[in-house]
């Protein structure tokens, strides 16, 4: 599976009968899948289908989805108010020919009576509405696929960046592992110098007790476990990138683990070179985590 960024944009428009529609989709980073839609008045019933179509293709991101709908051809129909017409005819019969002209009522006379005939926008039948909605939802499916394609393109670019950062983390871990200050001989030499200076300037100290304390300090300062865990996290991160799919949260967890090990290395370090490498390691890990925030 490919990686997806959570940032993208798509616009798809089309026509259905006498209607013109357009979808606009915008996506940014989010902890989950948060969909905010803007549908024209009267089209709110499309919301459930909208969420279903998006959920089938995307799993994370804050999405803003808007639909615009306009009529390219206006149709007007005349609607007769039959109650009003019956009332007019009843009044005509009531007044009789002595008061009113007995000739049949003319159309222009009927149209001049307010409320008798109403001119309004013609409504589509159920078949036309169903066909229009199917076209609109089909356009949404195309727009969601276009958005996902854009997110995949950005995801591929992010993957290259993350792979480079993971390689840099691995290189710094190996650099710390190979630093001469970590060799047993160098550790012993530094401790002997420190112990000799302490014994020369201090009297009444138990030499055996000092040796035990220094051995304990040396053990606590060892970075073997931290380096091994860094290597394991590097392997896990590469496996996630190779699998692809929605792995952003898992990589974010690994970024936290990377950061924990780098903090421990810096706190245990007793050599300038190791401390410098540890600080650079923290910088790369921060950059790695920032990029991971963009992944689905």
C-alpha positions in Angstrom: 0.0 0.0 0.0 1.1 3.5 -0.6 1.6 6.3 2.0 -0.8 9.2 2.0 -0.2 12.7 3.2 -3.2 14.3 4.9 -3.0 17.5 2.8 -4.8 17.8 -0.5 -7.3 19.5 -2.7 -9.7 18.4 -5.4 -12.5 20.0 -7.5 -14.9 18.2 -9.8 -17.8 19.7 -11.6 -20.4 18.5 -14.0 -24.0 18.7 -15.2 -27.1 16.6 -14.8 -30.1 17.5 -16.8 -30.8 21.2 -16.2 -28.5 21.3 -13.2 -24.8 22.2 -12.8 -22.9 21.0 -9.8 -19.4 21.3 -8.4 -17.6 19.6 -5.5 -14.6 21.1 -3.6 -12.6 19.1 -1.2 -9.8 20.4 1.1 -7.9 18.2 3.5 -5.4 19.1 6.2 -3.8 17.2 9.2 -6.0 15.7 11.8 -5.9 13.1 14.6 -8.9 11.3 13.1 -11.3 11.6 10.2 -13.2 14.9 10.8 -15.6 15.8 7.9 -17.3 19.2 7.7 -19.7 19.6 4.8 -21.5 22.5 3.3 -24.5 21.3 1.3 -27.1 23.5 -0.5 -30.4 24.0 1.3 -32.6 21.0 0.5 -29.7 18.7 -0.2 -28.9 17.8 3.4 -30.1 14.3 2.8 -26.9 13.6 0.8 -24.8 13.8 4.1 -24.9 10.1 4.9 -23.8 9.1 1.4 -21.1 11.7 1.5 -19.6 10.4 4.8 -19.8 6.8 3.5 -18.0 7.6 0.2 -15.2 9.5 2.0 -14.8 6.9 4.8 -14.3 4.2 2.2 -11.3 6.0 0.8 -9.7 8.0 3.7 -9.0 7.3 7.3 -7.5 10.5 8.7 -7.6 14.2 8.1 -9.7 17.3 8.7 -11.8 17.6 5.5 -13.9 20.5 4.3 -16.4 19.5 1.6 -18.6 21.9 -0.3 -21.2 21.3 -2.9 -22.6 24.1 -5.2 -25.7 23.5 -7.2 -27.3 25.8 -9.8 -30.1 25.5 -12.4 -29.0 26.3 -16.0 -32.6 26.2 -17.3 -35.5 27.7 -15.4 -38.9 26.1 -15.9 -42.1 27.9 -14.8 -45.5 26.2 -14.4 -48.9 27.7 -13.7 -50.7 26.2 -10.7 -54.4 26.7 -10.4 -55.9 27.4 -7.0 -59.1 25.3 -7.5 -60.6 26.4 -4.2 -60.4 30.0 -5.3 -61.8 29.2 -8.7 -64.8 27.4 -7.2 -65.4 30.4 -4.9 -65.4 32.7 -8.0 -67.8 30.5 -9.9 -70.1 30.2 -6.9 -70.1 33.9 -6.5 -71.0 34.3 -10.2 -73.9 31.9 -9.9 -75.1 33.6 -6.7 -75.1 37.1 -8.4 -76.8 35.8 -11.5 -77.2 37.2 -15.0 -79.0 40.3 -13.7 -75.8 41.5 -12.2 -73.1 39.9 -14.2 -72.5 39.4 -17.9 -73.7 35.9 -18.6 -70.9 35.3 -21.2 -68.3 32.7 -20.2 -65.3 33.9 -18.1 -62.3 34.8 -20.3 -58.8 33.5 -19.4 -57.4 37.0 -19.1 -60.2 37.7 -16.6 -59.3 34.6 -14.5 -55.5 35.5 -14.6 -56.3 39.0 -13.3 -57.9 37.6 -10.1 -55.2 37.6 -7.5 -54.5 34.2 -6.0 -56.4 32.2 -8.6 -53.3 31.3 -10.7 -49.8 31.0 -9.2 -46.7 31.0 -11.4 -43.8 29.1 -9.8 -40.6 27.1 -10.5 -41.5 23.7 -11.9 -40.5 20.8 -9.7 -38.7 17.7 -11.0 -40.3 14.3 -10.7 -38.8 11.6 -8.5 -37.0 9.9 -11.5 -35.3 13.2 -12.4 -34.3 13.9 -8.8 -32.9 10.4 -8.4 -30.9 10.7 -11.6 -29.5 14.1 -10.6 -28.5 12.9 -7.1 -26.8 9.8 -8.6 -24.7 12.1 -10.9 -23.8 14.4 -8.0 -22.7 11.5 -5.8 -20.8 10.0 -8.7 -19.0 13.3 -9.0 -18.2 13.1 -5.3 -16.6 9.7 -5.8 -14.4 11.1 -8.5 -13.4 14.1 -6.3 -12.6 11.8 -3.4 -10.4 9.6 -5.6 -8.7 12.8 -7.0 -8.0 14.0 -3.4 -6.6 10.6 -2.4 -4.4 10.6 -5.5 -3.0 14.0 -4.6 -2.4 12.8 -1.0 -0.6 9.7 -2.3 1.7 11.9 -4.5 2.6 14.0 -1.4 2.9 10.7 0.6 5.5 9.5 -1.8 7.5 12.7 -1.4 7.2 12.4 2.4 8.4 8.8 2.3 11.7 9.8 0.6 12.2 12.5 3.3 11.4 10.0 6.1 13.7 7.3 4.7 16.6 9.9 4.6 15.9 10.9 8.2 15.8 7.3 9.4 19.1 6.7 7.7 20.6 9.7 9.4 19.3 8.5 12.8 20.9 5.1 12.2 24.2 6.7 11.1 24.3 8.8 14.3 23.5 5.7 16.5 26.4 3.9 14.8 28.6 6.9 15.3 27.8 7.0 19.0 28.4 3.2 19.2 31.8 3.5 17.6 33.0 6.5 19.5 36.4 5.7 21.2 35.1 7.1 24.5 32.9 4.0 24.8 35.6 1.4 24.6 36.4 -0.5 27.8 40.0 0.6 27.8 39.1 4.3 27.4 36.5 4.1 30.2 39.0 2.3 32.5 41.7 4.9 31.7 39.4 7.9 32.5 38.2 6.2 35.7 41.8 5.5 36.8 42.8 9.1 36.3 39.7 10.3 38.2 40.3 7.8 41.0 44.1 8.7 41.3 43.3 12.4 41.6 40.6 11.7 44.2 43.0 9.5 46.2 45.8 12.0 46.1 43.7 14.9 47.4 41.5 13.0 49.9 42.5 10.9 52.9 40.5 8.5 54.8 38.6 7.1 51.9 38.0 3.4 51.4 39.7 2.4 48.1 37.6 -0.7 47.7 34.5 1.3 48.3 35.6 3.8 45.7 36.2 1.1 43.1 32.7 -0.2 43.7 31.1 3.2 43.3 33.0 4.0 40.2 32.1 0.6 38.7 28.5 1.3 39.4 28.7 4.7 37.7 30.4 3.2 34.7 27.6 0.6 34.4 24.9 3.3 34.6 26.7 5.4 32.0 26.8 2.5 29.5 24.8 3.3 26.3 24.5 -0.3 24.9 20.8 -0.7 25.7 19.9 2.8 24.2 21.9 2.1 21.0 20.3 -1.3 20.6 16.8 0.1 21.0 17.6 2.9 18.5 18.6 0.2 16.0 15.4 -1.8 16.7 13.3 1.4 16.2 15.0 2.1 12.9 14.2 -1.4 11.6 10.5 -1.0 12.7 10.2 2.4 11.1 11.6 1.1 7.8 9.2 -1.9 7.9 6.2 0.5 8.4 7.3 2.6 5.4 7.6 -0.5 3.3 4.2 -1.7 4.2 2.5 1.7 3.6 -1.1 2.5 4.3 -2.3 4.5 7.3 0.9 4.2 9.4 1.2 7.8 10.6 0.2 7.1 14.2 2.6 4.1 14.5 5.4 6.2 13.2 4.5 9.0 15.6 4.9 6.5 18.4 8.3 5.5 17.1 9.3 9.1 17.0 8.5 9.4 20.7 10.6 6.3 21.4 13.5 7.7 19.3 13.3 10.9 21.3 13.3 9.0 24.6 16.5 7.1 23.7 18.2 10.3 22.5 17.4 12.1 25.8 18.9 9.2 27.8 22.0 9.1 25.6 22.6 12.8 26.2 22.0 12.5 30.0 24.4 9.5 30.3 27.1 10.9 28.0 30.5 11.5 29.5 32.3 12.5 26.2 32.0 15.7 24.2 31.7 13.8 20.9 28.9 11.6 22.1 27.0 14.6 23.5 27.3 16.4 20.2 26.1 13.4 18.3 23.2 13.0 20.8 22.1 16.6 20.3 22.2 16.2 16.5 20.2 13.0 16.9 17.5 15.0 18.8 17.4 17.5 16.0 16.9 14.9 13.3 14.3 13.1 15.4 12.3 16.4 15.8 12.4 16.8 12.0 11.3 13.2 11.6 8.3 13.7 13.9 7.3 16.9 12.2 7.1 15.1 8.9 5.2 12.1 10.4 2.5 14.5 11.6 1.6 15.0 7.9 1.0 11.2 7.3 -2.4 9.5 7.3 
